[in-house]
């Protein structure tokens, strides 16, 4: 029966904003639409993300459909090694191959997508709508005027402990050592998660300078994570979200696939 109702698709990324966006979408549309909640399992996220997912599932009163990439073992390290790059002008290969591809296989025509953009991200939403006038999306957090901190507070008030990464001071629950991170973020990862940091260093040793993520501000020369200079760690560095949908949003203003490898 529910299959005949229009589908609303919430992408649950184990972040506080996506949790509250999902909760609001269920409250608003649960009675009239077929609201689906999906998550992409990633082997490189902190294991406490799974605990958070189960707690939220109980809060939602509905199953979160967990999708899992098989080709790369849902592992960003495998993606980097096999695709031979870590980040290009066309975005990060991990989010595309471990998330976007799953969504593409799973989605159906007519799906309305729920964006977890917060009140701080109104511009991103407007930009997306301008570029994709025929793509139906809803943004419950913006409609309700809720910012990132509001979302964290709402999760806590629901009696759910935030993912450990937040509790350590990080701004997100992305993969440990997310390739979207800046220098301050990586200094924190080097301190808090030396094994994961070393693994990323080894990948860069293998792939060479094309895989380096950061540039010296004065010389503009790229440097590897292994040569990350000492300095202030910045756990709360604001990283772009990593979701099925932000990838779609970004795809519009990204150059051609040929540029991926040159980034
Ligand atoms: S969180 Fe970062 S490292 Fe993980 S898939 Fe997304 S972009 Fe890649």
py3Dmol code that shows the C-alpha trace and the ligand (Angstrom):
import py3Dmol

protein = """\
ATOM      1  CA  UNK A   1       0.000   0.000   0.000  1.00  0.00           C
ATOM      2  CA  UNK A   2       2.727   2.377   1.034  1.00  0.00           C
ATOM      3  CA  UNK A   3       4.450   1.768  -2.300  1.00  0.00           C
ATOM      4  CA  UNK A   4       1.744   3.869  -3.948  1.00  0.00           C
ATOM      5  CA  UNK A   5       2.385   6.815  -1.713  1.00  0.00           C
ATOM      6  CA  UNK A   6       5.052   9.265  -2.868  1.00  0.00           C
ATOM      7  CA  UNK A   7       8.437   8.407  -1.398  1.00  0.00           C
ATOM      8  CA  UNK A   8      10.343  10.795   0.785  1.00  0.00           C
ATOM      9  CA  UNK A   9      13.963   9.738   1.243  1.00  0.00           C
ATOM     10  CA  UNK A  10      15.952  10.765   4.298  1.00  0.00           C
ATOM     11  CA  UNK A  11      19.660  10.161   4.239  1.00  0.00           C
ATOM     12  CA  UNK A  12      20.874   9.414   7.716  1.00  0.00           C
ATOM     13  CA  UNK A  13      24.611  10.090   7.928  1.00  0.00           C
ATOM     14  CA  UNK A  14      25.139   9.501  11.658  1.00  0.00           C
ATOM     15  CA  UNK A  15      25.352  13.267  12.135  1.00  0.00           C
ATOM     16  CA  UNK A  16      23.110  15.293  14.444  1.00  0.00           C
ATOM     17  CA  UNK A  17      21.646  17.410  11.633  1.00  0.00           C
ATOM     18  CA  UNK A  18      20.595  14.426   9.552  1.00  0.00           C
ATOM     19  CA  UNK A  19      19.043  12.835  12.644  1.00  0.00           C
ATOM     20  CA  UNK A  20      16.850  15.848  13.343  1.00  0.00           C
ATOM     21  CA  UNK A  21      16.004  16.367   9.661  1.00  0.00           C
ATOM     22  CA  UNK A  22      14.823  12.766   9.547  1.00  0.00           C
ATOM     23  CA  UNK A  23      12.797  13.110  12.726  1.00  0.00           C
ATOM     24  CA  UNK A  24      11.068  16.236  11.376  1.00  0.00           C
ATOM     25  CA  UNK A  25      10.387  14.639   7.988  1.00  0.00           C
ATOM     26  CA  UNK A  26       8.780  11.638   9.691  1.00  0.00           C
ATOM     27  CA  UNK A  27       6.618  13.927  11.812  1.00  0.00           C
ATOM     28  CA  UNK A  28       5.529  16.009   8.829  1.00  0.00           C
ATOM     29  CA  UNK A  29       5.118  13.358   6.172  1.00  0.00           C
ATOM     30  CA  UNK A  30       4.903  10.004   7.943  1.00  0.00           C
ATOM     31  CA  UNK A  31       1.126   9.832   7.692  1.00  0.00           C
ATOM     32  CA  UNK A  32       0.826  10.831   4.064  1.00  0.00           C
ATOM     33  CA  UNK A  33       4.019   9.608   2.405  1.00  0.00           C
ATOM     34  CA  UNK A  34       6.238   6.564   2.291  1.00  0.00           C
ATOM     35  CA  UNK A  35       9.158   7.955   4.280  1.00  0.00           C
ATOM     36  CA  UNK A  36      12.337   5.936   3.809  1.00  0.00           C
ATOM     37  CA  UNK A  37      15.521   6.348   5.836  1.00  0.00           C
ATOM     38  CA  UNK A  38      18.791   5.205   4.321  1.00  0.00           C
ATOM     39  CA  UNK A  39      22.352   5.065   5.531  1.00  0.00           C
ATOM     40  CA  UNK A  40      25.592   4.052   3.857  1.00  0.00           C
ATOM     41  CA  UNK A  41      27.837   1.964   6.072  1.00  0.00           C
ATOM     42  CA  UNK A  42      31.465   3.117   5.922  1.00  0.00           C
ATOM     43  CA  UNK A  43      34.204   1.023   7.472  1.00  0.00           C
ATOM     44  CA  UNK A  44      36.240   4.126   8.310  1.00  0.00           C
ATOM     45  CA  UNK A  45      33.739   5.921  10.507  1.00  0.00           C
ATOM     46  CA  UNK A  46      34.123   5.581  14.252  1.00  0.00           C
ATOM     47  CA  UNK A  47      32.345   2.458  15.478  1.00  0.00           C
ATOM     48  CA  UNK A  48      30.268   4.588  17.844  1.00  0.00           C
ATOM     49  CA  UNK A  49      28.414   5.862  14.772  1.00  0.00           C
ATOM     50  CA  UNK A  50      26.655   2.478  14.662  1.00  0.00           C
ATOM     51  CA  UNK A  51      25.517   2.871  18.278  1.00  0.00           C
ATOM     52  CA  UNK A  52      24.188   6.321  17.368  1.00  0.00           C
ATOM     53  CA  UNK A  53      22.370   4.871  14.378  1.00  0.00           C
ATOM     54  CA  UNK A  54      20.638   2.245  16.516  1.00  0.00           C
ATOM     55  CA  UNK A  55      19.641   4.828  19.135  1.00  0.00           C
ATOM     56  CA  UNK A  56      18.204   7.064  16.426  1.00  0.00           C
ATOM     57  CA  UNK A  57      16.394   4.144  14.836  1.00  0.00           C
ATOM     58  CA  UNK A  58      14.565   3.680  18.107  1.00  0.00           C
ATOM     59  CA  UNK A  59      13.842   7.420  18.273  1.00  0.00           C
ATOM     60  CA  UNK A  60      12.423   7.371  14.744  1.00  0.00           C
ATOM     61  CA  UNK A  61      10.378   4.245  15.429  1.00  0.00           C
ATOM     62  CA  UNK A  62      11.359   3.056  11.977  1.00  0.00           C
ATOM     63  CA  UNK A  63      14.087   0.969  10.440  1.00  0.00           C
ATOM     64  CA  UNK A  64      17.059   2.695   8.877  1.00  0.00           C
ATOM     65  CA  UNK A  65      17.924   0.846   5.672  1.00  0.00           C
ATOM     66  CA  UNK A  66      21.666   0.259   5.728  1.00  0.00           C
ATOM     67  CA  UNK A  67      23.344   0.077   2.342  1.00  0.00           C
ATOM     68  CA  UNK A  68      26.871  -1.241   2.063  1.00  0.00           C
ATOM     69  CA  UNK A  69      29.290  -1.104  -0.814  1.00  0.00           C
ATOM     70  CA  UNK A  70      30.723  -4.501  -1.775  1.00  0.00           C
ATOM     71  CA  UNK A  71      33.206  -3.538  -4.465  1.00  0.00           C
ATOM     72  CA  UNK A  72      35.596  -1.696  -2.144  1.00  0.00           C
ATOM     73  CA  UNK A  73      34.565  -3.293   1.134  1.00  0.00           C
ATOM     74  CA  UNK A  74      32.947   0.071   2.055  1.00  0.00           C
ATOM     75  CA  UNK A  75      36.495   1.192   2.827  1.00  0.00           C
ATOM     76  CA  UNK A  76      37.918   4.554   1.755  1.00  0.00           C
ATOM     77  CA  UNK A  77      41.479   3.205   1.845  1.00  0.00           C
ATOM     78  CA  UNK A  78      40.596   0.597  -0.774  1.00  0.00           C
ATOM     79  CA  UNK A  79      39.002   3.299  -2.903  1.00  0.00           C
ATOM     80  CA  UNK A  80      42.125   5.474  -2.771  1.00  0.00           C
ATOM     81  CA  UNK A  81      44.447   2.581  -3.537  1.00  0.00           C
ATOM     82  CA  UNK A  82      42.409   1.217  -6.404  1.00  0.00           C
ATOM     83  CA  UNK A  83      41.331   4.514  -7.947  1.00  0.00           C
ATOM     84  CA  UNK A  84      44.812   5.966  -7.398  1.00  0.00           C
ATOM     85  CA  UNK A  85      43.704   9.332  -6.054  1.00  0.00           C
ATOM     86  CA  UNK A  86      42.244  10.772  -2.852  1.00  0.00           C
ATOM     87  CA  UNK A  87      40.601  14.005  -3.878  1.00  0.00           C
ATOM     88  CA  UNK A  88      40.218  15.865  -7.118  1.00  0.00           C
ATOM     89  CA  UNK A  89      38.551  18.979  -8.401  1.00  0.00           C
ATOM     90  CA  UNK A  90      35.602  16.728  -9.056  1.00  0.00           C
ATOM     91  CA  UNK A  91      35.282  15.865  -5.388  1.00  0.00           C
ATOM     92  CA  UNK A  92      36.344  12.919  -3.298  1.00  0.00           C
ATOM     93  CA  UNK A  93      36.146   9.473  -4.938  1.00  0.00           C
ATOM     94  CA  UNK A  94      35.137   7.838  -1.643  1.00  0.00           C
ATOM     95  CA  UNK A  95      31.845   9.666  -1.265  1.00  0.00           C
ATOM     96  CA  UNK A  96      31.022   9.055  -4.907  1.00  0.00           C
ATOM     97  CA  UNK A  97      31.881   5.363  -4.976  1.00  0.00           C
ATOM     98  CA  UNK A  98      30.799   4.387  -1.478  1.00  0.00           C
ATOM     99  CA  UNK A  99      27.676   6.527  -1.164  1.00  0.00           C
ATOM    100  CA  UNK A 100      26.424   8.101  -4.357  1.00  0.00           C
ATOM    101  CA  UNK A 101      26.638   4.883  -6.331  1.00  0.00           C
ATOM    102  CA  UNK A 102      24.547   3.054  -3.734  1.00  0.00           C
ATOM    103  CA  UNK A 103      21.919   5.740  -3.828  1.00  0.00           C
ATOM    104  CA  UNK A 104      21.779   5.709  -7.610  1.00  0.00           C
ATOM    105  CA  UNK A 105      21.089   1.980  -7.538  1.00  0.00           C
ATOM    106  CA  UNK A 106      18.481   2.303  -4.803  1.00  0.00           C
ATOM    107  CA  UNK A 107      16.509   5.419  -5.744  1.00  0.00           C
ATOM    108  CA  UNK A 108      13.280   5.469  -7.740  1.00  0.00           C
ATOM    109  CA  UNK A 109      11.859   8.080 -10.088  1.00  0.00           C
ATOM    110  CA  UNK A 110       9.768  10.615  -8.214  1.00  0.00           C
ATOM    111  CA  UNK A 111      11.626  10.286  -4.924  1.00  0.00           C
ATOM    112  CA  UNK A 112      11.623  13.492  -2.903  1.00  0.00           C
ATOM    113  CA  UNK A 113      14.899  13.910  -1.082  1.00  0.00           C
ATOM    114  CA  UNK A 114      15.337  15.377   2.358  1.00  0.00           C
ATOM    115  CA  UNK A 115      18.378  17.629   2.677  1.00  0.00           C
ATOM    116  CA  UNK A 116      19.912  18.005   6.109  1.00  0.00           C
ATOM    117  CA  UNK A 117      21.073  21.560   5.408  1.00  0.00           C
ATOM    118  CA  UNK A 118      20.946  23.666   8.546  1.00  0.00           C
ATOM    119  CA  UNK A 119      19.881  27.288   8.986  1.00  0.00           C
ATOM    120  CA  UNK A 120      23.519  28.283   8.392  1.00  0.00           C
ATOM    121  CA  UNK A 121      23.308  26.772   4.910  1.00  0.00           C
ATOM    122  CA  UNK A 122      20.373  28.627   3.353  1.00  0.00           C
ATOM    123  CA  UNK A 123      22.609  29.818   0.520  1.00  0.00           C
ATOM    124  CA  UNK A 124      23.562  26.256  -0.392  1.00  0.00           C
ATOM    125  CA  UNK A 125      19.912  25.288  -0.543  1.00  0.00           C
ATOM    126  CA  UNK A 126      18.983  28.242  -2.736  1.00  0.00           C
ATOM    127  CA  UNK A 127      21.919  27.530  -4.962  1.00  0.00           C
ATOM    128  CA  UNK A 128      20.885  23.912  -5.332  1.00  0.00           C
ATOM    129  CA  UNK A 129      17.278  24.835  -6.130  1.00  0.00           C
ATOM    130  CA  UNK A 130      18.404  27.352  -8.724  1.00  0.00           C
ATOM    131  CA  UNK A 131      20.516  24.745 -10.440  1.00  0.00           C
ATOM    132  CA  UNK A 132      18.000  21.908 -10.137  1.00  0.00           C
ATOM    133  CA  UNK A 133      14.543  23.425 -10.521  1.00  0.00           C
ATOM    134  CA  UNK A 134      13.005  20.063 -11.441  1.00  0.00           C
ATOM    135  CA  UNK A 135      14.511  18.062  -8.600  1.00  0.00           C
ATOM    136  CA  UNK A 136      12.084  17.825  -5.675  1.00  0.00           C
ATOM    137  CA  UNK A 137      13.773  18.353  -2.324  1.00  0.00           C
ATOM    138  CA  UNK A 138      12.760  19.445   1.133  1.00  0.00           C
ATOM    139  CA  UNK A 139      14.928  20.956   3.851  1.00  0.00           C
ATOM    140  CA  UNK A 140      13.123  20.602   7.173  1.00  0.00           C
ATOM    141  CA  UNK A 141      15.897  22.161   9.276  1.00  0.00           C
ATOM    142  CA  UNK A 142      15.888  25.359   7.227  1.00  0.00           C
ATOM    143  CA  UNK A 143      12.088  25.459   7.222  1.00  0.00           C
ATOM    144  CA  UNK A 144      12.207  25.254  11.025  1.00  0.00           C
ATOM    145  CA  UNK A 145      15.148  27.687  11.330  1.00  0.00           C
ATOM    146  CA  UNK A 146      17.337  25.114  13.065  1.00  0.00           C
ATOM    147  CA  UNK A 147      21.109  25.431  13.171  1.00  0.00           C
ATOM    148  CA  UNK A 148      23.771  22.836  13.869  1.00  0.00           C
ATOM    149  CA  UNK A 149      23.879  23.515  17.587  1.00  0.00           C
ATOM    150  CA  UNK A 150      20.088  23.321  17.803  1.00  0.00           C
ATOM    151  CA  UNK A 151      20.246  19.870  16.252  1.00  0.00           C
ATOM    152  CA  UNK A 152      22.819  18.634  18.740  1.00  0.00           C
ATOM    153  CA  UNK A 153      20.713  19.970  21.614  1.00  0.00           C
ATOM    154  CA  UNK A 154      17.580  18.286  20.249  1.00  0.00           C
ATOM    155  CA  UNK A 155      19.359  14.945  19.960  1.00  0.00           C
ATOM    156  CA  UNK A 156      20.572  15.263  23.538  1.00  0.00           C
ATOM    157  CA  UNK A 157      17.117  16.217  24.740  1.00  0.00           C
ATOM    158  CA  UNK A 158      15.800  13.051  23.110  1.00  0.00           C
ATOM    159  CA  UNK A 159      18.096  11.180  25.525  1.00  0.00           C
ATOM    160  CA  UNK A 160      20.565  10.153  22.804  1.00  0.00           C
ATOM    161  CA  UNK A 161      24.266  10.520  23.336  1.00  0.00           C
ATOM    162  CA  UNK A 162      25.979  12.262  20.429  1.00  0.00           C
ATOM    163  CA  UNK A 163      28.454  10.234  18.346  1.00  0.00           C
ATOM    164  CA  UNK A 164      31.833   9.943  20.036  1.00  0.00           C
ATOM    165  CA  UNK A 165      33.496  12.100  17.382  1.00  0.00           C
ATOM    166  CA  UNK A 166      31.345  15.067  18.467  1.00  0.00           C
ATOM    167  CA  UNK A 167      32.154  14.355  22.085  1.00  0.00           C
ATOM    168  CA  UNK A 168      35.852  14.456  21.260  1.00  0.00           C
ATOM    169  CA  UNK A 169      35.260  17.931  19.863  1.00  0.00           C
ATOM    170  CA  UNK A 170      34.933  17.214  16.143  1.00  0.00           C
ATOM    171  CA  UNK A 171      32.400  19.073  14.072  1.00  0.00           C
ATOM    172  CA  UNK A 172      31.125  15.980  12.297  1.00  0.00           C
ATOM    173  CA  UNK A 173      30.957  12.211  12.449  1.00  0.00           C
ATOM    174  CA  UNK A 174      32.622  11.716   9.048  1.00  0.00           C
ATOM    175  CA  UNK A 175      35.241   9.039   8.397  1.00  0.00           C
ATOM    176  CA  UNK A 176      38.241   9.291  10.700  1.00  0.00           C
ATOM    177  CA  UNK A 177      40.684  11.284   8.585  1.00  0.00           C
ATOM    178  CA  UNK A 178      38.113  12.594   6.108  1.00  0.00           C
ATOM    179  CA  UNK A 179      39.809  13.846   2.962  1.00  0.00           C
ATOM    180  CA  UNK A 180      37.752  17.024   3.123  1.00  0.00           C
ATOM    181  CA  UNK A 181      39.669  18.086   6.241  1.00  0.00           C
ATOM    182  CA  UNK A 182      42.139  20.943   6.522  1.00  0.00           C
ATOM    183  CA  UNK A 183      45.498  21.020   8.265  1.00  0.00           C
ATOM    184  CA  UNK A 184      44.125  21.710  11.758  1.00  0.00           C
ATOM    185  CA  UNK A 185      41.697  18.831  11.425  1.00  0.00           C
ATOM    186  CA  UNK A 186      44.468  16.451  10.394  1.00  0.00           C
ATOM    187  CA  UNK A 187      46.672  17.541  13.286  1.00  0.00           C
ATOM    188  CA  UNK A 188      43.844  16.452  15.568  1.00  0.00           C
ATOM    189  CA  UNK A 189      43.516  13.129  13.772  1.00  0.00           C
ATOM    190  CA  UNK A 190      47.275  12.620  14.066  1.00  0.00           C
ATOM    191  CA  UNK A 191      46.954  13.063  17.836  1.00  0.00           C
ATOM    192  CA  UNK A 192      43.732  11.176  18.442  1.00  0.00           C
ATOM    193  CA  UNK A 193      43.876   8.408  15.827  1.00  0.00           C
ATOM    194  CA  UNK A 194      47.538   7.728  14.990  1.00  0.00           C
ATOM    195  CA  UNK A 195      46.837   4.389  13.299  1.00  0.00           C
ATOM    196  CA  UNK A 196      44.303   5.777  10.877  1.00  0.00           C
ATOM    197  CA  UNK A 197      46.556   8.758  10.245  1.00  0.00           C
ATOM    198  CA  UNK A 198      49.497   6.492   9.459  1.00  0.00           C
ATOM    199  CA  UNK A 199      47.388   4.452   7.062  1.00  0.00           C
ATOM    200  CA  UNK A 200      46.514   7.597   5.110  1.00  0.00           C
ATOM    201  CA  UNK A 201      50.195   8.565   5.109  1.00  0.00           C
ATOM    202  CA  UNK A 202      51.065   5.171   3.636  1.00  0.00           C
ATOM    203  CA  UNK A 203      48.497   5.620   0.878  1.00  0.00           C
ATOM    204  CA  UNK A 204      50.063   8.971  -0.005  1.00  0.00           C
ATOM    205  CA  UNK A 205      53.543   7.401   0.070  1.00  0.00           C
ATOM    206  CA  UNK A 206      52.296   4.940  -2.537  1.00  0.00           C
ATOM    207  CA  UNK A 207      50.363   7.366  -4.714  1.00  0.00           C
ATOM    208  CA  UNK A 208      52.814  10.244  -4.651  1.00  0.00           C
ATOM    209  CA  UNK A 209      52.384  14.031  -4.787  1.00  0.00           C
ATOM    210  CA  UNK A 210      49.190  13.902  -6.867  1.00  0.00           C
ATOM    211  CA  UNK A 211      47.432  12.588  -3.779  1.00  0.00           C
ATOM    212  CA  UNK A 212      48.622  15.300  -1.399  1.00  0.00           C
ATOM    213  CA  UNK A 213      45.725  17.177   0.120  1.00  0.00           C
ATOM    214  CA  UNK A 214      47.299  20.391   1.372  1.00  0.00           C
ATOM    215  CA  UNK A 215      49.454  23.207   0.042  1.00  0.00           C
ATOM    216  CA  UNK A 216      52.011  25.430   1.672  1.00  0.00           C
ATOM    217  CA  UNK A 217      50.388  28.857   1.752  1.00  0.00           C
ATOM    218  CA  UNK A 218      53.577  30.691   0.903  1.00  0.00           C
ATOM    219  CA  UNK A 219      55.089  28.478  -1.786  1.00  0.00           C
ATOM    220  CA  UNK A 220      51.819  26.946  -3.008  1.00  0.00           C
ATOM    221  CA  UNK A 221      53.624  23.592  -3.108  1.00  0.00           C
ATOM    222  CA  UNK A 222      51.659  20.570  -2.006  1.00  0.00           C
ATOM    223  CA  UNK A 223      52.825  18.530   0.943  1.00  0.00           C
ATOM    224  CA  UNK A 224      51.962  15.094   2.261  1.00  0.00           C
ATOM    225  CA  UNK A 225      50.269  14.230   5.528  1.00  0.00           C
ATOM    226  CA  UNK A 226      53.553  12.757   6.674  1.00  0.00           C
ATOM    227  CA  UNK A 227      55.045  16.249   6.333  1.00  0.00           C
ATOM    228  CA  UNK A 228      52.143  18.022   7.994  1.00  0.00           C
ATOM    229  CA  UNK A 229      53.874  20.762   9.987  1.00  0.00           C
ATOM    230  CA  UNK A 230      53.326  21.055  13.726  1.00  0.00           C
ATOM    231  CA  UNK A 231      50.743  23.583  14.820  1.00  0.00           C
ATOM    232  CA  UNK A 232      47.382  23.920  16.475  1.00  0.00           C
ATOM    233  CA  UNK A 233      45.047  20.951  16.178  1.00  0.00           C
ATOM    234  CA  UNK A 234      41.522  22.067  15.267  1.00  0.00           C
ATOM    235  CA  UNK A 235      38.976  19.413  16.068  1.00  0.00           C
ATOM    236  CA  UNK A 236      36.045  21.684  15.401  1.00  0.00           C
ATOM    237  CA  UNK A 237      37.115  22.572  11.877  1.00  0.00           C
ATOM    238  CA  UNK A 238      33.890  22.784   9.886  1.00  0.00           C
ATOM    239  CA  UNK A 239      34.113  20.148   7.163  1.00  0.00           C
ATOM    240  CA  UNK A 240      31.620  19.873   4.339  1.00  0.00           C
ATOM    241  CA  UNK A 241      29.016  17.244   5.106  1.00  0.00           C
ATOM    242  CA  UNK A 242      29.426  13.897   3.422  1.00  0.00           C
ATOM    243  CA  UNK A 243      26.107  12.581   2.276  1.00  0.00           C
ATOM    244  CA  UNK A 244      24.527  10.985  -0.734  1.00  0.00           C
ATOM    245  CA  UNK A 245      22.878  14.255  -1.498  1.00  0.00           C
ATOM    246  CA  UNK A 246      25.613  16.809  -1.003  1.00  0.00           C
ATOM    247  CA  UNK A 247      27.456  14.822  -3.624  1.00  0.00           C
ATOM    248  CA  UNK A 248      24.529  15.353  -5.976  1.00  0.00           C
ATOM    249  CA  UNK A 249      24.490  19.026  -5.086  1.00  0.00           C
ATOM    250  CA  UNK A 250      28.179  19.372  -5.729  1.00  0.00           C
ATOM    251  CA  UNK A 251      28.090  17.395  -8.962  1.00  0.00           C
ATOM    252  CA  UNK A 252      26.509  20.363 -10.668  1.00  0.00           C
ATOM    253  CA  UNK A 253      29.333  22.739 -10.273  1.00  0.00           C
ATOM    254  CA  UNK A 254      32.116  20.230 -10.700  1.00  0.00           C
ATOM    255  CA  UNK A 255      34.139  20.007 -13.888  1.00  0.00           C
ATOM    256  CA  UNK A 256      34.338  16.936 -16.065  1.00  0.00           C
ATOM    257  CA  UNK A 257      35.429  13.509 -14.891  1.00  0.00           C
ATOM    258  CA  UNK A 258      38.708  13.946 -16.724  1.00  0.00           C
ATOM    259  CA  UNK A 259      39.671  16.531 -14.153  1.00  0.00           C
ATOM    260  CA  UNK A 260      39.327  14.091 -11.296  1.00  0.00           C
ATOM    261  CA  UNK A 261      42.747  12.632 -11.642  1.00  0.00           C
ATOM    262  CA  UNK A 262      44.485  15.935 -12.120  1.00  0.00           C
ATOM    263  CA  UNK A 263      43.216  17.459  -8.878  1.00  0.00           C
TER     264      UNK A 263
END
"""
ligand_1 = """\
8
LIG
S 33.390 11.280 5.134
Fe 35.138 12.099 3.981
S 36.521 10.355 3.729
Fe 34.507 9.526 4.300
S 33.462 9.072 2.365
Fe 32.899 11.138 2.936
S 34.393 12.474 1.898
Fe 35.218 10.387 1.924
"""
view = py3Dmol.view(width=600, height=400)
view.addModel(protein, "pdb")
view.setStyle({"model": 0}, {"cartoon": {"style": "trace"}})
view.addModel(ligand_1, "xyz")
view.setStyle({"model": 1}, {"stick": {}})
view.zoomTo()
view.show()
